[in-house]
Amino acid sequence: MSTTAFASTRNLTSQSMPEERASPLGRALSTTAGWEGTLARLVLAVVMFPHGAQKLLGWFGGHGLSGTLGFFSEKLGMPKPLALSVILIEFGAPLLLVLGLWTRFAALGIAAIMIGAIATVHASQGFFMNWSGTQPGEGYEYHLLVLGLVAVLVLIGGGRLSLDRRLS
């Protein structure tokens, strides 16, 4: 089966050259023509944006940039450049997801944050979130759900209503 036939069976956006000759950027921006990617990226953006806005802007009861940098560096021992990167990714990636621009890169940035949060904070709290307020912290079940949405976006791209689709 040729790559052109294979791409059409996967319902990918049409490209002017066969997939094996497409640029790495073209492959990174390619996406399905379906609504699945659109739905997944918008849900992920809506869920992640308030967390980033808390950390960067102090919205939704957050501590803003200086408070979050202090917490990450002093309480968690994170180097300030890494802490700033986490904050900027958590704020900026949802904005890119809303636009469907650089969808895979934005999703992978969120994945890195979720994996880091599990490894450094949430794994020791167990699986479950602290719904009843009886455990000392939050488990990692939320993070796994986010990683599931990230996996969908990495596999299929931003979907029908994405700037990635227009650019690829």
C-alpha positions as CSV (number, residue, x, y, z in Angstrom):
1,M,0.0,0.0,0.0
2,S,1.5,3.4,-0.9
3,T,1.8,6.1,1.7
4,T,-0.7,8.2,-0.2
5,A,-3.3,5.4,0.0
6,F,-2.4,4.8,3.6
7,A,-2.8,8.5,4.5
8,S,-6.2,8.6,2.8
9,T,-7.4,5.6,4.7
10,R,-6.4,7.3,8.0
11,N,-8.4,10.4,6.8
12,L,-5.4,12.7,7.2
13,T,-5.3,16.1,5.6
14,S,-4.0,16.0,2.1
15,Q,-0.4,17.0,1.6
16,S,1.3,18.0,-1.6
17,M,3.9,15.3,-1.3
18,P,3.9,11.7,-0.1
19,E,4.3,11.2,3.6
20,E,7.9,9.8,3.4
21,R,8.9,13.1,1.7
22,A,7.0,15.4,3.9
23,S,9.0,17.6,6.2
24,P,9.2,16.8,9.9
25,L,7.2,20.0,10.5
26,G,4.5,18.9,8.0
27,R,4.2,15.6,9.7
28,A,4.0,17.2,13.2
29,L,1.2,19.5,12.0
30,S,-0.8,16.8,10.1
31,T,-4.1,15.9,11.6
32,T,-7.2,13.9,11.0
33,A,-10.2,15.6,9.4
34,G,-12.5,14.4,12.1
35,W,-13.9,16.1,15.2
36,E,-12.2,13.9,17.7
37,G,-9.0,15.9,17.9
38,T,-11.0,19.2,18.1
39,L,-13.0,17.9,21.0
40,A,-10.0,16.4,22.9
41,R,-7.9,19.6,22.6
42,L,-10.7,21.9,23.6
43,V,-11.6,19.8,26.7
44,L,-7.9,19.7,27.6
45,A,-7.5,23.4,27.1
46,V,-10.6,24.2,29.3
47,V,-9.3,21.9,32.0
48,M,-5.7,23.2,32.0
49,F,-6.1,26.9,31.4
50,P,-7.4,27.7,34.9
51,H,-4.4,25.9,36.4
52,G,-1.9,28.0,34.3
53,A,-3.8,31.2,35.0
54,Q,-3.6,30.5,38.8
55,K,0.1,30.1,38.5
56,L,1.0,32.9,36.2
57,L,-1.8,35.5,36.8
58,G,-3.1,34.7,40.3
59,W,-6.6,34.1,38.8
60,F,-9.0,31.5,40.2
61,G,-7.5,31.8,43.7
62,G,-3.9,31.3,42.6
63,H,-0.8,32.9,44.0
64,G,0.5,34.4,40.7
65,L,3.9,34.2,39.3
66,S,6.0,35.2,42.3
67,G,4.1,33.1,44.8
68,T,4.2,30.0,42.5
69,L,7.9,30.5,41.7
70,G,8.6,30.7,45.4
71,F,6.6,27.6,46.2
72,F,8.2,25.6,43.4
73,S,11.7,26.7,44.2
74,E,11.6,26.7,48.0
75,K,9.1,24.0,48.9
76,L,9.7,21.6,46.0
77,G,13.4,22.5,45.4
78,M,12.8,23.1,41.7
79,P,15.3,25.4,39.9
80,K,13.7,28.7,39.1
81,P,14.3,28.4,35.3
82,L,12.5,25.0,35.3
83,A,9.7,26.4,37.5
84,L,9.2,29.3,35.2
85,S,9.1,26.9,32.2
86,V,6.4,24.8,33.9
87,I,4.3,27.9,34.6
88,L,4.7,29.3,31.1
89,I,3.8,25.9,29.5
90,E,0.8,25.4,31.8
91,F,-0.5,28.8,30.8
92,G,0.5,28.9,27.1
93,A,-0.2,25.3,26.0
94,P,-4.0,25.6,26.6
95,L,-4.0,28.8,24.5
96,L,-2.2,27.0,21.6
97,L,-4.7,24.1,22.1
98,V,-7.7,26.4,21.7
99,L,-6.3,27.6,18.4
100,G,-5.2,24.1,17.3
101,L,-1.7,25.5,16.7
102,W,1.3,23.3,17.4
103,T,-1.2,20.9,19.0
104,R,1.2,17.9,19.5
105,F,3.9,20.2,21.0
106,A,1.5,21.8,23.3
107,A,0.1,18.5,24.4
108,L,3.6,17.1,25.0
109,G,4.4,20.1,27.1
110,I,1.4,19.3,29.3
111,A,2.4,15.7,29.4
112,A,5.8,16.6,30.7
113,I,4.2,18.7,33.5
114,M,1.8,15.9,34.4
115,I,4.5,13.3,34.6
116,G,6.7,15.6,36.6
117,A,3.8,16.4,39.0
118,I,3.1,12.7,39.5
119,A,6.8,11.9,40.1
120,T,7.5,14.7,42.4
121,V,4.3,15.3,44.4
122,H,1.3,13.1,43.7
123,A,2.6,9.5,43.5
124,S,3.2,9.4,47.2
125,Q,-0.4,10.4,47.8
126,G,-1.8,7.3,46.0
127,F,-4.2,7.0,43.1
128,F,-7.3,8.8,44.3
129,M,-7.9,12.5,44.4
130,N,-8.8,13.9,47.8
131,W,-12.5,14.1,47.4
132,S,-13.3,13.7,51.0
133,G,-10.5,15.9,52.4
134,T,-9.2,13.0,54.5
135,Q,-5.8,12.5,52.9
136,P,-2.8,14.8,53.2
137,G,-2.7,15.6,49.4
138,E,-4.1,14.7,46.0
139,G,-3.5,11.4,44.2
140,Y,-2.6,11.1,40.5
141,E,-5.9,10.0,38.9
142,Y,-6.5,13.5,37.4
143,H,-3.0,13.5,35.9
144,L,-3.7,10.1,34.2
145,L,-6.9,11.5,32.6
146,V,-4.9,14.4,31.3
147,L,-2.2,12.1,29.9
148,G,-5.0,10.1,28.1
149,L,-6.2,13.3,26.3
150,V,-2.6,14.1,25.5
151,A,-2.1,10.6,23.9
152,V,-5.2,11.2,21.7
153,L,-3.8,14.5,20.5
154,V,-0.3,13.2,19.9
155,L,-1.8,10.3,17.9
156,I,-4.4,12.1,15.8
157,G,-3.5,15.8,16.0
158,G,-5.7,18.9,16.5
159,G,-8.6,17.8,14.3
160,R,-11.0,19.5,11.9
161,L,-11.1,23.0,13.4
162,S,-7.4,23.5,13.9
163,L,-4.8,25.9,12.6
164,D,-2.5,22.9,12.3
165,R,-4.9,21.5,9.7
166,R,-4.8,24.7,7.7
167,L,-1.0,24.9,7.8
168,S,-0.3,21.3,6.9
